[in-house]
Amino acid sequence: MPDGASFARIVLTTTANPEEAERLARTLVEERLAACASLVPNVRSIYRWQGKVEGSTETMLLIKTGAEQLAALEARILAIHSYQTPEFLVLRVDAGSAGYLDWLMASLSKP
C-alpha cells in the first residue's frame, strides 16, 4: 500500500439534501470506502442540465479516501445516489500531517 499523501484523495460530490448526504456518508464510511466524509450544507449550485441553466441548493460531501478505493467508491456512489449523473471529482493530496494520513489509511483497511 502506498504511504502518505501519495495515497490520499479527496472526492467531491453533491446531494439533493442533508439527509441524502448523511446516508451516503455513513454508508461509505461503514463500508470502508471512505475514512471520513464532511458534509457542507446549503451549497448553491448553478449548472447546465438537459440544455437549460438550473440552480439548486445542495449539500456537498468532501470524502477522504485512498487511491485504491476510487473505483469501488465511484461505483458505490453511482449505485446509491439519487442523481442521474452525480458529481464525482477526485483531488490529489499533495501533503498532510503524518498522523492524519496514517489514520486515513488505517480507517480504510479491512480488519
Secondary structure, DSSP 8 states (H G I E B T S, - for coil): ---GGGTEEEEEEEESSHHHHHHHHHHHHHTTS-SEEEEEEEEEEEEEETTEEEEEEEEEEEEEEEGGGHHHHHHHHHHH-SSSS---EEEE-----HHHHHHHHHHHS--
